[in-house]
Amino acid sequence: MTPPPASPVRAAGFVSLVGAGPGDPDLLTRRALDRLARADLVLNDALVPADLLALAPRAHRFFVGKRAGRHSITQDGIHGLLVRAARRGQRVVRLKCGDPFVLGRGGEEALALTAAGVPFEIVPGVSSAIAAPALAGIPVTHRGLAAGFCVVSGHDPAAYAPLLDGLAPGAATLVVLMGVRTRAAIAAYLVARGWPATTPAALVLAASHPGQAAWTGTLADLGAATLADALAPGVLVIGAVVEVAARIAPALVPALATATATATAAAPPARAAADAS
């Protein structure tokens, strides 16, 4: 008797927790590009731009981010999506702005995948905590000014108060993510704990995007800072290093101009191209 044909074996699924960097596709890692190109499903956050999602042409895309303070899906719901898709044999990319392990709940998702027995990897990304200041000409550390930096979430005092209470005024550069709307409260909190109101401060909006803008001033002025786009993602930088930007930023060549110049230099002269034809 002829045995029945064997059932097709479904390939094992796999999850990549991928850092998308600050948003410019040119700042993605090569591994991130590879995982996007091969993905069956992409679960992306709110700040991931469309041109970056376009790098996953064969994937279904599912938005799992937060807009106007409202989550489109709970964190447990995201865990369930990751696990179910992987168990169906899909290659899943969980795409997060910046780095997945820097205020991105990547650790929670890694633990959920571990508990479910789902194979996964971490693909680090360039965190906006250092990318945004750098793109505005602000070094988060600088000899003689700051030997270290502290990164906190600014969305709620419960998130930043424990760290700021233990940080001596001016002891390190303070970088605040998700603090644009709460910048006045953060500035007041620091001044109340001994930080001079004249401490240099900066706000970098839409870092690495065409509409990137930066405001610089002091803690005293931070709350009343006029923003070109109040809805754009932003990073606060507080400390003496902000003043270095006045010397660096004017000499910075925008990324778009750099890319154009590089492409022009790489292109063959018109005559040579005609001769080759």
C-alpha positions as CSV (number, residue, x, y, z in Angstrom):
1,M,0.0,0.0,0.0
2,T,1.4,3.4,-1.0
3,P,1.8,5.7,2.0
4,P,0.0,9.0,1.8
5,P,2.2,12.0,0.8
6,A,3.8,13.8,3.7
7,S,2.3,17.0,4.7
8,P,4.3,20.1,3.7
9,V,6.5,21.3,6.5
10,R,5.9,24.9,7.3
11,A,9.1,26.9,7.8
12,A,9.6,28.1,11.4
13,G,8.7,31.8,11.9
14,F,11.2,34.3,13.2
15,V,10.9,37.8,14.8
16,S,13.4,40.7,14.3
17,L,13.1,43.5,16.8
18,V,14.5,46.2,14.6
19,G,15.7,49.8,15.4
20,A,14.7,52.2,12.6
21,G,17.0,55.0,13.8
22,P,15.8,58.6,13.8
23,G,13.9,58.2,10.6
24,D,16.2,58.8,7.6
25,P,16.5,55.5,5.7
26,D,20.1,56.3,5.1
27,L,20.8,55.8,8.8
28,L,19.4,52.3,8.9
29,T,21.9,49.5,9.5
30,R,22.6,47.0,6.7
31,R,21.0,44.2,8.8
32,A,17.8,46.3,9.3
33,L,17.6,46.8,5.5
34,D,18.0,43.1,4.9
35,R,15.3,42.1,7.5
36,L,12.8,44.6,6.0
37,A,13.4,43.3,2.4
38,R,12.7,39.8,3.5
39,A,9.8,40.5,5.9
40,D,6.3,38.9,5.6
41,L,4.9,41.2,8.2
42,V,6.0,44.6,9.6
43,L,4.5,45.9,12.9
44,N,5.5,49.6,13.0
45,D,5.3,52.5,15.4
46,A,3.7,55.9,14.7
47,L,6.9,57.8,13.9
48,V,8.2,55.4,11.3
49,P,8.1,57.3,8.0
50,A,6.4,56.0,4.8
51,D,9.7,55.9,2.8
52,L,11.2,53.6,5.4
53,L,8.2,51.3,5.3
54,A,8.6,51.2,1.5
55,L,11.8,49.2,2.1
56,A,9.6,46.2,2.9
57,P,7.8,45.8,-0.4
58,R,6.5,42.3,0.0
59,A,5.3,42.6,3.6
60,H,1.9,43.2,5.1
61,R,2.1,46.3,7.3
62,F,0.3,46.7,10.6
63,F,0.3,50.0,12.6
64,V,0.7,49.3,16.3
65,G,1.8,52.8,17.5
66,K,0.4,55.6,19.5
67,R,-1.1,58.9,18.2
68,A,-2.3,61.9,20.3
69,G,-1.5,59.9,23.4
70,R,-3.8,57.0,22.4
71,H,-2.5,53.5,21.8
72,S,-3.9,51.7,18.7
73,I,-3.3,48.4,20.5
74,T,-2.2,47.4,23.9
75,Q,1.3,46.1,24.6
76,D,0.0,42.7,25.4
77,G,-1.9,42.8,22.1
78,I,1.4,43.5,20.3
79,H,3.0,40.5,22.0
80,G,0.1,38.3,20.8
81,L,0.5,39.5,17.2
82,L,4.2,38.8,17.2
83,V,3.8,35.3,18.7
84,R,0.9,34.3,16.4
85,A,2.6,35.5,13.2
86,A,5.8,33.7,14.0
87,R,3.9,30.5,14.8
88,R,2.3,30.7,11.4
89,G,5.8,30.6,9.9
90,Q,6.1,34.3,9.1
91,R,9.2,36.5,9.1
92,V,8.1,39.4,11.3
93,V,9.8,42.7,11.7
94,R,8.8,44.8,14.8
95,L,10.0,48.2,13.6
96,K,10.7,50.8,16.2
97,C,12.1,54.3,15.9
98,G,15.6,54.7,17.4
99,D,16.8,51.6,19.2
100,P,14.4,48.9,20.3
101,F,16.0,48.8,23.8
102,V,16.0,52.6,24.4
103,L,12.6,53.6,25.8
104,G,11.0,51.4,23.1
105,R,9.6,48.5,25.2
106,G,11.9,46.2,23.2
107,G,12.8,44.4,26.4
108,E,9.2,43.6,27.2
109,E,8.7,42.2,23.7
110,A,11.8,40.1,23.9
111,L,10.6,38.6,27.2
112,A,7.2,37.8,25.7
113,L,8.9,36.0,22.8
114,T,11.2,34.1,25.1
115,A,8.2,33.0,27.2
116,A,6.4,31.8,24.1
117,G,9.4,29.9,22.8
118,V,9.6,32.1,19.6
119,P,13.0,32.6,18.0
120,F,14.0,36.2,17.7
121,E,16.9,38.6,17.3
122,I,17.7,42.2,18.2
123,V,18.8,44.6,15.4
124,P,20.1,47.7,17.2
125,G,19.3,51.1,15.7
126,V,20.8,54.6,16.1
127,S,19.0,56.1,19.1
128,S,17.5,59.6,18.6
129,A,18.9,60.3,22.1
130,I,22.3,60.7,20.4
131,A,21.4,61.1,16.8
132,A,19.1,64.2,17.2
133,P,21.7,66.2,19.2
134,A,24.5,65.1,16.8
135,L,22.5,66.2,13.7
136,A,22.0,69.6,15.3
137,G,25.7,69.9,16.1
138,I,25.4,69.1,19.8
139,P,27.9,66.6,21.2
140,V,26.3,64.9,24.2
141,T,29.8,64.6,25.8
142,H,32.6,67.1,25.3
143,R,35.9,67.3,27.1
144,G,35.8,69.9,29.8
145,L,32.0,70.2,29.7
146,A,30.4,66.8,30.1
147,A,31.9,63.4,30.7
148,G,28.6,61.6,30.5
149,F,24.9,61.9,29.6
150,C,21.6,60.8,31.1
151,V,18.6,59.8,28.9
152,V,15.1,59.9,30.4
153,S,11.5,59.8,29.2
154,G,9.7,63.1,29.7
155,H,6.1,62.0,29.2
156,D,5.4,61.8,32.9
157,P,7.1,63.0,36.2
158,A,6.9,59.5,37.5
159,A,9.2,58.5,34.7
160,Y,11.9,61.2,35.1
161,A,11.7,62.4,38.7
162,P,13.5,59.4,40.3
163,L,16.5,59.9,38.0
164,L,16.6,63.7,38.1
165,D,16.3,63.8,41.9
166,G,19.6,61.9,42.1
167,L,21.4,63.9,39.4
168,A,23.5,66.8,40.6
169,P,22.9,70.0,38.6
170,G,25.2,70.1,35.6
171,A,26.8,66.7,36.4
172,A,25.9,65.3,33.0
173,T,24.2,66.3,29.8
174,L,20.5,65.6,30.2
175,V,18.7,64.2,27.1
176,V,14.9,63.9,27.3
177,L,12.8,61.9,24.8
178,M,9.1,62.3,24.6
179,G,9.3,65.6,26.4
180,V,8.2,68.3,23.9
181,R,4.7,68.8,25.5
182,T,6.1,68.6,29.0
183,R,9.2,70.8,28.5
184,A,7.9,73.6,30.7
185,A,7.3,71.2,33.6
186,I,10.7,69.6,33.2
187,A,12.5,73.0,33.1
188,A,10.6,74.1,36.3
189,Y,11.4,70.8,38.0
190,L,15.2,71.1,37.3
191,V,15.3,74.8,38.4
192,A,13.5,73.8,41.6
193,R,16.3,71.3,42.2
194,G,19.2,73.7,41.8
195,W,19.8,73.8,38.1
196,P,20.6,77.4,37.2
197,A,17.8,79.0,35.0
198,T,20.6,80.1,32.7
199,T,21.6,76.4,31.9
200,P,21.8,76.1,28.1
201,A,19.0,74.1,26.6
202,A,18.0,72.9,23.1
203,L,15.1,71.3,21.4
204,V,15.7,69.4,18.2
205,L,12.6,68.7,16.1
206,A,12.2,66.1,13.3
207,A,15.8,65.1,13.4
208,S,17.1,63.6,10.2
209,H,13.9,64.5,8.3
210,P,13.7,67.3,5.7
211,G,11.9,69.6,8.1
212,Q,14.5,69.3,10.9
213,A,14.6,72.4,13.1
214,A,16.4,73.3,16.3
215,W,15.7,75.9,19.0
216,T,18.4,76.9,21.5
217,G,18.1,79.0,24.6
218,T,18.1,78.4,28.4
219,L,16.0,76.5,30.9
220,A,14.2,79.8,31.7
221,D,13.1,80.1,28.1
222,L,12.4,76.4,27.3
223,G,8.7,76.3,28.3
224,A,7.9,79.3,26.1
225,A,10.0,78.2,23.1
226,T,8.2,78.8,19.8
227,L,8.1,75.6,17.8
228,A,7.9,75.5,14.0
229,D,5.9,72.3,14.2
230,A,4.5,71.5,17.7
231,L,3.5,68.0,16.6
232,A,6.9,67.0,15.3
233,P,8.9,64.5,17.4
234,G,11.5,66.2,19.4
235,V,14.4,65.7,21.7
236,L,15.4,68.0,24.6
237,V,19.1,68.5,25.4
238,I,20.1,70.3,28.6
239,G,23.6,71.2,29.6
240,A,26.7,73.2,28.7
241,V,27.3,71.1,25.6
242,V,24.4,72.9,23.9
243,E,26.6,76.0,23.5
244,V,29.1,74.0,21.4
245,A,26.4,73.9,18.6
246,A,26.9,77.6,17.9
247,R,30.3,76.7,16.6
248,I,29.5,73.4,14.9
249,A,26.0,73.8,13.4
250,P,26.9,76.6,11.0
251,A,29.5,74.4,9.4
252,L,27.3,71.3,9.1
253,V,26.3,70.2,5.6
254,P,22.7,68.9,5.5
255,A,22.4,65.2,4.8
256,L,20.4,65.8,1.6
257,A,23.1,68.1,0.3
258,T,25.8,65.6,1.2
259,A,23.9,62.8,-0.6
260,T,23.5,65.0,-3.7
261,A,27.1,66.0,-3.8
262,T,28.2,62.3,-3.4
263,A,25.9,61.2,-6.2
264,T,27.2,64.0,-8.5
265,A,30.8,63.1,-7.8
266,A,30.1,59.5,-8.5
267,A,28.4,60.1,-11.8
268,P,30.5,59.9,-14.9
269,P,31.1,63.1,-16.9
270,A,28.5,63.6,-19.7
271,R,31.1,63.3,-22.5
272,A,32.5,60.0,-21.0
273,A,29.0,58.6,-20.8
274,A,28.3,59.6,-24.5
275,D,31.6,58.0,-25.6
276,A,30.8,54.8,-23.8
277,S,27.5,54.6,-25.7
